[in-house]
Amino acid sequence: MLESFGVINIWTYIAGLIFIILAPGPNSLYVLKTGASYGIATGYRAAAGVLLGDAILILLSYLGVASLVQTSPVLFTAIRYLGAAYLLYLGLSLIYSNWVVPKVKTLSPKIKTEKVFRKSLTLSLTNPKALLFYVSFFIQFVDYSYHSTWISYSILAMILEVFSLIYLSLLIVLGRALTQYFHQNKPLAKMGNSLLGLFFMGFAARLSSLN
């Protein structure tokens, strides 16, 4: 049925999509951490930033910006190091607030959650590999003989967003459940937060070393 809208091999697309979404990455870890730290409502605020970022990247891919980034080593390197620097900042901030800053000096949850959407959106938009991935992945499932390929891209994007929302919702609920468990085990909670910080730093090192 979707072939009439320029979408081909839909089941292969869905299978690949599930594998890609389940692969751990900084976006999903940030949503998990946010849900665990500030609750379900704030977790969905982080998820909204991720979903909007993905939608923007898909739009840029459709408009050909991904091809421009791919053919411009300077632009690609600039975006890559910007993303790595932001991931490093998040990792160091998480470790610093976990071990260095006394609890009495931490900001209130209300102040912290105001930046959640912006942080998750920035995480999505400062990943040049994601932009190039979307253009290389989506083109395999679009029939370019179809007169309105923007409809094909929109269908593929909506499927992606729905699957991402389901997965991020599971992470948010899981994060909240972990909070209730860690609440009674402070050393384990600090260890978990530190591990997340190290993961962000690892993603930063990986992104900065990619060519």
Secondary structure as GFF3:
##gff-version 3
##sequence-region A 1 211
A	DSSP	three_ten_helix	2	5	.	.	.	ID=ss1
A	DSSP	alpha_helix	10	22	.	.	.	ID=ss2
A	DSSP	alpha_helix	26	38	.	.	.	ID=ss3
A	DSSP	alpha_helix	40	63	.	.	.	ID=ss4
A	DSSP	alpha_helix	65	71	.	.	.	ID=ss5
A	DSSP	alpha_helix	73	99	.	.	.	ID=ss6
A	DSSP	three_ten_helix	103	105	.	.	.	ID=ss7
A	DSSP	alpha_helix	109	113	.	.	.	ID=ss8
A	DSSP	alpha_helix	116	125	.	.	.	ID=ss9
A	DSSP	alpha_helix	128	138	.	.	.	ID=ss10
A	DSSP	three_ten_helix	139	141	.	.	.	ID=ss11
A	DSSP	alpha_helix	149	182	.	.	.	ID=ss12
A	DSSP	alpha_helix	186	209	.	.	.	ID=ss13
###
